[in-house]
Each structure stands twice: as C-alpha cells, then as structure tokens.
Amino acid sequence: MQIKLANPRGFCAGVDRAIEIVERALDLFGAPLYVKHEVVHNKFVIEDMIARGVIFIEELDEVPNGVTCIFSAHGVSLEVRRQAEEKQLKIFDATCPLVTKVHFEVKKYSKDGCDCILIGHLGHPEVEGTMGQFDSSNGGKIHLVQDVNDVDILKISQPENVAYVTQTTLSMDDTSAIIDALRQKYPKIIGPKKNDICYATQNRQDAVKQLAIEADVVLVVGSSNSSNSNRLRELAENCGCLSYLIDGPEDIKPGWFSENCVVGITAGASAPEILVDGVVDKLVSMGASKPDSMDGIKEDIHFSIPRELRA
C-alpha cells in the first residue's frame, strides 16, 4: 500500500489566526473564555480548547455581562454585534478576513438598495453572519440559493438591480454552475471583482483533484461539520475515487483498502497536521510504505491578530 499526501492541506491563514486569537486570549485573560460558536470546525481543536477552559456558546444571552468573548472565524451578524455592545462585552473578532471581505460587499449592495443573492449552505454560521450584514431598509432584500434548482424558482423584485456573493468554502465547480444560471436568468447581475471562494479552499480543491487521479482511495481529514472538508470529499468522489471523511486515525476501516492500493490523504483547512500524522502512522502500521508528498502551491499568507493580543 502506497501513501500520497496532497499539497497544500490542513490549516489556512484564517484558521491559524482564529486559533492564535483564542490561545493568546487564554494566556492573557485566563479561563473561562467565551467563544461564540466553534471557533473553527474541527473536533480535535475544539476538545482541546474546552479542556483549557473555553466555553463555546451559540447565543450571547449565555454570556455574563462585561466579560471577554471571541467571535468565531465564520463571522457574525450586525445584530450579534449590537447585542455584544448592549452586554458591554470585550470582543475579539476572529472572523477570517476573507469572510469580512464578503461582509463588506453585502453591506455595499445593501446601502445601494440592490437585491443581493448569497450562494451558500442554509444553516452554516458563515451564511448566517453574511446574511445578517444586509439592511433591507434601503429597499433591497437578500436571498439564499444553494443550487441551480433554487435559482430556477427564485423570484426577486429588482431583476435589473441585483448582485451576488458566495460563501467562502464552497466547491468552485458547483458555484460556477450556479453563477452561470444566475447570469442567464438575470443578465444584469453583478458580482465581486475577485472570486469570494478563498485561496485556501481553491488550492485544496485543486490538490485533491490531482490526488484523486493518482489514488485509489482518498482520505479527507476533517470534521463532519466542516464545509470545506465535505467539499474535498465530494470532489474526490466526483473524480471517480473512493473517498472518506474522517476525524482521525480511529475512523479508519481496514476494509477500505486492498494490498496494493494507493491511498491519498488530504486535510480540510481546519484540520491540524497532527491528525494527518496520526493517519499516516495508522496506515504504516497496516503495512503501507512511508508517504510521498505531492508537489503543490506553496502558501505564505499570514493574517495578523488584534494588536492588544500581540506578545
């Protein structure tokens, strides 16, 4: 059994930043430390933070007045920010800067009185935060579409004055098809000057497509609630490769592999490399040779943390 490692894989700059914000806040202010929603979608990372005194909450009424609270990498709505001010919370914002970019786009369209269409997944916290940037008092409305079928049944009041944005962690292929359908239905629709899908999502999707060509089975290390990890598994499967989403080595089943198969491994943007190492060790213990690392795009992007948290 051979092992091939996709590149790039694992943590992106936005996840690195969010985790660093939580860790520095713990160092400076101690536990308990409140975080609205899981700061990143990874079971291993979240369990470690809970053990260190982080309390993850979904609603701000779960937080005492005047304490320190962190917003997750997925971003929050304007209403949540208003509630935080009312409760006089000391906020550190771990929203990924690439999500914040989409928030700015939505606010602009809202101010201009446009109808705005968000391409994303219902219920995902990034989608809730992004839709919550829109102020309909200027005459426009925001709409969510998840697939081409949603575009077919979509009805908006301003077909001549409409824009679209996207969730940052979607499949590029699926999103492209939805954008094409929107442009066909609304020829005057406008969109962002630069693709909203983040660089890390694009790079990991390109890498997994190549991995799926060379492997018989692809293992995607990531949690089930991680949007970008699920998209990686789907992409590998769409390329005709058996693909499994796993939290770590404990999820591996020997029946997935034949004696001479090639196993590809990648990891979602919120999965730490220690989990990949564990998966490799488990496969080697099952008889696999040491892994070969595939060529890929080198990522050197870094997002700074708030000044108050810097050492």
C-alpha positions as CSV (number, residue, x, y, z in Angstrom):
1,M,0.0,0.0,0.0
2,Q,1.3,3.4,-1.0
3,I,0.5,6.8,0.6
4,K,0.4,10.1,-1.2
5,L,0.0,13.4,0.6
6,A,-1.8,16.3,-1.1
7,N,-0.3,19.8,-1.0
8,P,-1.4,22.1,0.3
9,R,-3.5,20.6,3.0
10,G,-4.7,21.5,6.5
11,F,-4.7,24.8,8.3
12,C,-5.1,28.0,6.3
13,A,-4.2,31.5,7.4
14,G,-7.7,32.3,8.7
15,V,-7.8,29.2,10.9
16,D,-4.2,29.9,12.2
17,R,-5.3,33.4,13.1
18,A,-8.5,32.3,14.8
19,I,-6.7,29.7,16.9
20,E,-4.0,32.1,17.8
21,I,-6.6,34.7,19.0
22,V,-8.1,32.1,21.3
23,E,-4.8,30.9,22.7
24,R,-3.5,34.5,23.3
25,A,-6.7,35.5,25.0
26,L,-6.4,32.4,27.3
27,D,-2.9,33.4,28.1
28,L,-3.8,37.0,28.9
29,F,-7.2,36.7,30.5
30,G,-7.4,33.1,31.6
31,A,-10.4,30.8,31.8
32,P,-13.3,30.8,31.5
33,L,-13.2,32.3,28.0
34,Y,-16.4,32.6,26.0
35,V,-16.4,31.9,22.2
36,K,-19.5,32.4,20.0
37,H,-19.8,29.2,18.0
38,E,-16.9,26.7,17.5
39,V,-14.0,29.0,16.6
40,V,-13.1,26.5,13.7
41,H,-14.9,23.4,12.7
42,N,-12.6,20.7,14.0
43,K,-13.4,18.2,16.8
44,F,-9.8,17.8,17.9
45,V,-9.2,21.6,18.1
46,I,-12.5,22.2,20.0
47,E,-12.0,19.4,22.5
48,D,-8.5,20.7,23.3
49,M,-9.8,24.3,23.8
50,I,-12.7,23.0,26.1
51,A,-10.1,21.2,28.2
52,R,-8.3,24.5,28.6
53,G,-11.3,26.4,29.8
54,V,-13.0,27.7,26.6
55,I,-16.8,27.8,26.8
56,F,-18.4,27.7,23.3
57,I,-21.9,29.3,23.2
58,E,-24.4,29.9,20.4
59,E,-26.3,32.8,21.9
60,L,-24.9,35.8,23.7
61,D,-27.5,35.5,26.4
62,E,-25.4,32.6,27.6
63,V,-22.6,35.0,28.4
64,P,-22.4,37.2,31.6
65,N,-22.3,40.9,31.0
66,G,-18.9,42.6,30.8
67,V,-16.7,39.5,30.1
68,T,-14.3,38.7,27.2
69,C,-15.9,37.0,24.2
70,I,-14.5,35.9,20.9
71,F,-16.4,35.7,17.6
72,S,-15.5,32.6,15.5
73,A,-13.7,32.6,12.2
74,H,-17.1,32.2,10.4
75,G,-18.2,35.8,11.3
76,V,-21.4,37.1,13.0
77,S,-24.4,39.3,12.0
78,L,-24.8,43.0,12.8
79,E,-27.5,42.0,15.3
80,V,-25.0,39.9,17.3
81,R,-22.5,42.9,17.3
82,R,-25.3,45.1,18.6
83,Q,-26.1,42.5,21.4
84,A,-22.4,42.4,22.3
85,E,-22.4,46.2,22.8
86,E,-25.5,46.1,24.9
87,K,-23.9,43.5,27.2
88,Q,-20.7,45.5,27.3
89,L,-18.6,42.5,26.2
90,K,-14.9,42.9,25.5
91,I,-14.9,41.4,21.9
92,F,-12.0,39.9,20.0
93,D,-13.1,39.2,16.4
94,A,-11.6,36.1,14.9
95,T,-13.7,36.4,11.7
96,C,-11.5,35.4,8.8
97,P,-10.5,38.5,6.8
98,L,-11.7,36.8,3.6
99,V,-15.2,36.4,5.2
100,T,-15.0,40.1,6.3
101,K,-14.4,41.0,2.6
102,V,-17.7,39.3,1.7
103,H,-19.4,41.2,4.6
104,F,-18.2,44.5,3.1
105,E,-19.6,43.5,-0.3
106,V,-23.0,42.7,1.2
107,K,-23.1,46.0,3.1
108,K,-22.3,47.9,-0.1
109,Y,-25.1,46.2,-2.0
110,S,-27.4,46.8,0.9
111,K,-26.5,50.5,1.0
112,D,-27.1,50.8,-2.8
113,G,-30.6,49.3,-2.4
114,C,-29.8,46.3,-4.5
115,D,-31.2,42.8,-4.2
116,C,-28.4,40.5,-3.1
117,I,-28.1,36.8,-3.7
118,L,-25.9,34.7,-1.4
119,I,-24.7,31.4,-2.8
120,G,-24.2,29.2,0.3
121,H,-25.5,26.4,2.6
122,L,-28.5,27.0,4.8
123,G,-27.7,26.9,8.5
124,H,-23.9,27.3,8.1
125,P,-22.7,30.0,10.6
126,E,-20.8,31.9,7.8
127,V,-24.1,32.1,5.8
128,E,-26.0,33.4,8.9
129,G,-23.4,36.0,9.6
130,T,-23.2,37.2,6.0
131,M,-27.0,37.4,5.5
132,G,-27.0,39.3,8.8
133,Q,-25.0,42.2,7.2
134,F,-27.9,43.2,5.0
135,D,-30.1,46.1,5.9
136,S,-33.4,45.9,3.9
137,S,-34.5,49.4,4.9
138,N,-32.8,50.8,1.7
139,G,-35.2,48.8,-0.5
140,G,-33.3,45.7,-1.3
141,K,-33.6,42.1,0.0
142,I,-31.1,39.3,0.5
143,H,-31.8,35.8,-0.9
144,L,-30.0,32.5,-0.3
145,V,-29.6,30.0,-3.1
146,Q,-28.0,26.6,-2.5
147,D,-28.1,25.0,-6.0
148,V,-29.2,25.6,-9.6
149,N,-32.8,24.4,-8.7
150,D,-33.0,27.3,-6.2
151,V,-32.1,29.7,-9.0
152,D,-34.9,28.3,-11.2
153,I,-37.6,29.1,-8.6
154,L,-36.0,32.3,-7.2
155,K,-38.2,35.4,-7.6
156,I,-36.7,38.9,-6.9
157,S,-38.4,42.3,-7.1
158,Q,-35.4,44.0,-8.8
159,P,-34.1,41.8,-11.7
160,E,-32.4,44.9,-13.1
161,N,-30.6,45.8,-9.8
162,V,-29.2,42.6,-8.4
163,A,-25.8,41.3,-7.2
164,Y,-24.4,38.0,-5.9
165,V,-21.8,36.9,-3.3
166,T,-20.7,33.5,-2.2
167,Q,-19.8,31.6,0.9
168,T,-16.0,31.3,1.0
169,T,-15.8,27.5,1.4
170,L,-17.9,26.2,-1.4
171,S,-17.0,23.9,-4.3
172,M,-15.6,26.0,-7.2
173,D,-17.3,23.7,-9.7
174,D,-20.7,23.8,-8.1
175,T,-20.6,27.5,-7.5
176,S,-19.6,28.2,-11.1
177,A,-22.7,26.4,-12.4
178,I,-24.9,28.4,-10.0
179,I,-23.3,31.7,-11.1
180,D,-23.9,30.7,-14.8
181,A,-27.5,30.0,-14.0
182,L,-27.9,33.4,-12.3
183,R,-26.3,35.2,-15.2
184,Q,-28.6,33.5,-17.6
185,K,-31.7,34.4,-15.6
186,Y,-30.5,37.9,-14.6
187,P,-28.3,39.3,-17.4
188,K,-27.6,42.5,-15.5
189,I,-26.4,40.8,-12.3
190,I,-23.1,42.0,-10.9
191,G,-20.7,40.1,-8.7
192,P,-17.4,40.7,-6.8
193,K,-14.4,41.8,-8.7
194,K,-12.5,38.9,-7.2
195,N,-13.9,35.4,-6.5
196,D,-15.3,35.1,-3.0
197,I,-14.1,31.5,-2.6
198,C,-11.0,31.8,-0.5
199,Y,-7.5,31.0,-1.8
200,A,-7.1,28.0,0.6
201,T,-10.3,26.4,-0.5
202,Q,-9.3,26.8,-4.1
203,N,-5.8,25.4,-3.5
204,R,-7.0,22.4,-1.6
205,Q,-9.7,21.6,-4.1
206,D,-7.1,21.7,-7.0
207,A,-4.8,19.5,-5.0
208,V,-7.5,16.9,-4.2
209,K,-8.5,16.7,-7.9
210,Q,-4.9,15.7,-8.7
211,L,-4.7,13.4,-5.8
212,A,-7.9,11.6,-6.9
213,I,-6.3,10.9,-10.3
214,E,-3.3,9.2,-8.7
215,A,-5.0,7.4,-5.8
216,D,-7.5,4.5,-5.4
217,V,-8.8,5.8,-2.1
218,V,-8.8,9.3,-0.7
219,L,-9.0,10.1,3.0
220,V,-10.0,13.6,3.9
221,V,-9.1,14.5,7.5
222,G,-11.7,16.9,8.8
223,S,-14.9,17.1,10.9
224,S,-18.4,16.4,9.6
225,N,-19.5,20.0,10.2
226,S,-16.6,21.4,8.2
227,S,-17.9,22.8,4.9
228,N,-14.6,22.8,3.1
229,S,-13.7,19.3,4.3
230,N,-17.0,17.9,3.0
231,R,-16.4,19.6,-0.4
232,L,-13.0,17.9,-0.6
233,R,-14.5,14.5,-0.1
234,E,-17.2,15.2,-2.7
235,L,-14.7,16.4,-5.2
236,A,-12.6,13.3,-4.9
237,E,-15.7,11.2,-5.2
238,N,-16.8,13.2,-8.3
239,C,-13.4,12.4,-9.8
240,G,-14.3,8.7,-9.6
241,C,-12.3,7.9,-6.5
242,L,-13.5,6.2,-3.3
243,S,-13.4,8.9,-0.6
244,Y,-14.0,9.0,3.1
245,L,-14.2,11.9,5.6
246,I,-12.5,11.0,8.9
247,D,-11.8,12.9,12.1
248,G,-8.6,10.9,12.6
249,P,-6.9,7.5,12.6
250,E,-9.6,6.0,14.9
251,D,-12.1,6.2,12.0
252,I,-10.0,4.2,9.5
253,K,-11.5,0.8,8.5
254,P,-9.1,-1.8,7.0
255,G,-11.8,-3.0,4.6
256,W,-11.4,0.3,2.6
257,F,-8.0,-0.8,1.2
258,S,-6.6,-3.5,-1.0
259,E,-3.0,-4.8,-0.6
260,N,-1.5,-2.8,-3.5
261,C,-3.8,0.3,-3.5
262,V,-2.6,3.9,-3.4
263,V,-4.1,5.9,-0.6
264,G,-4.3,9.7,-0.9
265,I,-4.5,11.9,2.2
266,T,-5.6,15.5,2.4
267,A,-7.0,17.6,5.2
268,G,-9.6,20.4,5.4
269,A,-8.5,23.9,6.2
270,S,-9.5,23.5,9.9
271,A,-7.7,20.2,10.5
272,P,-4.3,20.2,12.3
273,E,-1.3,18.4,10.8
274,I,-1.0,16.2,13.9
275,L,-4.1,14.4,12.8
276,V,-2.6,13.7,9.3
277,D,0.5,12.4,11.1
278,G,-1.7,10.0,13.1
279,V,-3.5,8.8,9.9
280,V,-0.1,8.1,8.2
281,D,1.1,6.2,11.3
282,K,-2.0,4.1,11.3
283,L,-1.7,3.2,7.6
284,V,2.1,2.4,8.0
285,S,1.2,0.1,10.9
286,M,-1.2,-1.6,8.5
287,G,1.6,-2.3,6.0
288,A,1.8,0.9,4.0
289,S,5.1,2.3,2.8
290,K,6.2,5.8,4.0
291,P,4.3,8.6,2.3
292,D,5.3,10.5,-0.8
293,S,4.4,14.2,-0.7
294,M,2.9,15.6,-3.9
295,D,4.0,18.9,-5.4
296,G,1.6,21.8,-4.9
297,I,1.2,25.6,-4.4
298,K,3.3,27.0,-1.5
299,E,1.1,29.2,0.7
300,D,2.8,32.1,2.6
301,I,-0.3,34.2,3.5
302,H,-0.5,35.4,7.1
303,F,-3.2,37.4,8.9
304,S,-2.3,39.4,11.9
305,I,-4.1,39.2,15.2
306,P,-5.6,42.2,17.1
307,R,-2.9,44.5,18.5
308,E,-4.0,44.0,22.1
309,L,-3.3,40.3,21.9
310,R,0.2,40.5,20.4
311,A,3.1,39.5,22.5
